[in-house]
């Protein structure tokens, strides 16, 4: 008889461990889904209200893909009345943007950045021209300065330190 009692204890312990493991697995899945939703929410905010992946479509499948779980997981008894409803509620709060809307928004952003790039490029060209002008002016002034220093040195009235430094 003691054998049956030990078997029952072992079975109860296994059942308890299995139940605990299932609860942990369920919690892990819920955490993955919530984390995926949070990161998707951040991406939507960063991209002007448009989800940047999956051609802008937000679906249960996309949430599951981002969470790293199979879509069927949301239909399991552990999740169909909780996690699935949470995902559906989140999706309902984000109206579906059609492809033309997404394309228009993306094109608008691309045009904006193209114009910004053109402004920066033209400003760089202007600065480059100004730099060249200033370098030419500096060379001319250095030559003029050298000539004046030589003139002073020839007159014998002033000895130029600059000429001595140039000769080194």
N, C-alpha and C positions, 0 to 999 in steps of 0.2 A: 504493500500500500504506500509506503513512503516514496516509491518511484513515481506514482501518479501525482503525488503532491508536488514533487520537484518539477515534474513536467508542466504542471499547471502554473507554478511560479515562473518557470522559464517562459512559457507562452505569454503569461501576463506581462512579464518584463519586455518581451519582444514586441507585444502589442503596444505597450506604452512607448517604447523607443521608436516604433514605426509611426505612431501618432505624433510624437514630438518632431520627428524628422519631416513629416508631412506638413505640420504647422510652420516649421522653419522654411521649408521649400515654398509654401504659399506666401509667407512674409517676404521672402527674397524676390519672388515674382512681382508682388505688389510694389516693392521698393524699386525694382528695375523699371516697371511701367511708369511710376511717378517720376523717376529720374529722367526717363526718356521724354515725358511730357514737359518737364521743366526745361530740358535742353532745347526742345522744339520751340517752346514758348520764347526762350531767349533768342533763338535764331529768327523767329518771326519778328520780334521787336527790332533786331538789328537790321532786318531787310525790309523795313517799311511796311510791315503788316502782311508780307508774303512769305510763305514757307519756301526756302530756297531749293529744296530737294523734291524729287517725285513730281516734277513739273508743277509745283505749287499745290498739289492735292494733299489734303489731310484726310487720312482714312484709318480705320482700325488696323488694317494690314501694315500701314506705315508706322503706326505707334508700336505695334508688335515687332516689326523689323528693327526699329531703333532700340527697343528694349531687349532684343536678342532672344525673343520667345516665339513660339509658333502661334499663329492666330487661333488655332483650335484650343489653345490653353485658356483663352477668355471664355470659352463655352463649357469648360469643365464645371462640375458642381461647386467646386471651391470658389470659382471666380464669376460665374454667370450672374449672380445676384449682387456682386460687390464691385470687383475690379472692372468688369465689362461695363457696368452702369457708369462708373467713374469716367472711363474712356469715352463712352457715348456722350456723357454730359459735357466733357471738355470739347469734344468735336462739335457738339451743337452750338457751343459758344464761339466757334470760329466758322463763319459762313464760307461756303465753298467759293473759291475764286476760279472763274473759268479761264481757259487758256488765253483768250485774247486779253483779258484783264491783266493776267500775269505777264504776258508778252509786252503789253503796253507799259506796265510799271517797270519792267526790266529794261526796256528800250529807253524809257525816260531817264532811268538812273545811268545807263550807259552814255546817253547823250550828254547828261550833266557832267560826268567825269571826263568825257572826251573834250568838252569845252574847257573844263578846269585844266586839263593836261595841255591844251593849246595855249592857254594863258601863261602857264608856268614855262612852257617851251619858248614862247616869245619873250618873256621877261628874262630868261637865261640868255637869249641872243642879244638883248639890249645890254645886259650886264657885261657880256663878253666884248661887245663893241666899246663900251665905256672903259673896260679894263685895258683894251688895246690902246685906246686914245691916251689913257693915263700913263701907260708904259712908255709910249712914244714921248710924251711930255716929260717924263722922268729922265729918259735918256738925253733929251735935248737940254734939260736943265743941268744934268751931270756934265755934259760936254761944255756948256757955258761956264759952269763952275770951275771945271778943269782949266779952261782957257784963262779965266780971271785969276786963278791961283798961279798959273805960269807967268802971267803978266806981272803980278805982284812980286814973284820970285825974281824975274829978270830985272825989275827996277831995284832990287836989292834992299828995299826998305823993310820988307816983311819976309820972314822965312815961313814957308807953308808946311804945316804938319801933314796935311792931306797929300802933298806931293811925295813926302818921305814915306808915307804909308803905302802909296801906290807903287813905289819902286821896290818894295819888299817882295 
